[in-house]
Amino acid sequence: MILIGENIHVISKSVRNALLSRDENFVKNLMKVQEKMDYTDLNIGPAKGDLAGIFSWLCPIVEKNSKLKISLDTTNFDEMKNAVSYIHDKESIFLNSASNDLPKLDKMIDLAIELNCNIILLTMSKELGIPKTSDCRLEIAFQIYEKCIEKGLNTEKIFFDPIVLPIVASQSQAIESLNTLKMIKESFDPPVKSIIGLSNISNGVVNEYRALINRVYAIMAYGAGLNAVIMDAKDDELCRILKMLESGKPCSEIDNLYLKIIDMIENFGEIEDLEYDKTDLNQQKIIKACEVLLNKKIYSNSFAQV
């Protein structure tokens, strides 16, 4: 599993102010926060006005002060393309992101081919928006895939994003994204990879339960075949869980429950059949989060109360 820190995001007021003032120490501290990650996602939005050219300042700081690889996340293609000259390890770059919309899709694929780097491709289009069903998302993925093959992009560099939506806005979409992940894993030859922006799932959830929702959904996505995740690097427990899943060595009964959830997702099982310690309040909360994410129970701000 590739871990990508989401913590340099221009939507955060403190991050935006640090970027505008070119506060190097602030960025260095965020590098330390993300030291357990493989990548940092540099999300600078449209990169206009005072943020124009910010990658020329930001990318060298990341490479000089950390071992993190770089994901370039901007809607401004020219800024993304210019950023490449400030990064040494070009083949490791993530270009984040493109959808099934021309001409940007062509430009992004061409740049990924030129660099032999990774590209994140959203299963949506300007015409259709975000489809409500996994079948429609997969159809868009096939259309993008054909364009990639036609141009000669290395399929090992393709990461499809099924698009995770907040459960408070559209609860039924959580399972659609999981189903899309499974289809992506099974439908392409040569195969491709998958990625999600994890924290989207809990946007709008009360702060008390955001981490729980994120962790349980990450586990379910892992079972659906997820290859990479953009996540909050400050969530040390989620980092531990994901590394435990990679090793397959559970450290507690809760870890064993996580593995059972993964098996359920992989094998189309039913949550009602999961065996767990019903006297353990933490395990009860995990099951309740599963029920919400599988659209078995309606989300409320008190969903995990037992």
Secondary structure, 3 states (H helix, E strand, C coil): CEEEEEEEECCCHHHHHHHHCCCHHHHHHHHHHCCCCCEEEEEEECCCHHHCCCHHHHHHHHHHHCCCEEEEEECCHHHHHHHHHHCCCHHHCEEEEECCCCCHHHHHHHHHHHHCCEEEEECCECCCECCCCHHHHHHHHHHHHHHHHHHCCCHHHEEEECCCCCCCCCCCHHHHHHHHHHHHHHHCCCCCEEEEEHHHHHCCCCHHHHHHHHHHHHHHHHHCCCCEEEECCCCHHHHHHHHHHHHCCCCCHHHHHHHHHHHHHHCCCCHHHCCCCCCCHHHHHHHHHHHHHCCCCCCCCCCCCC
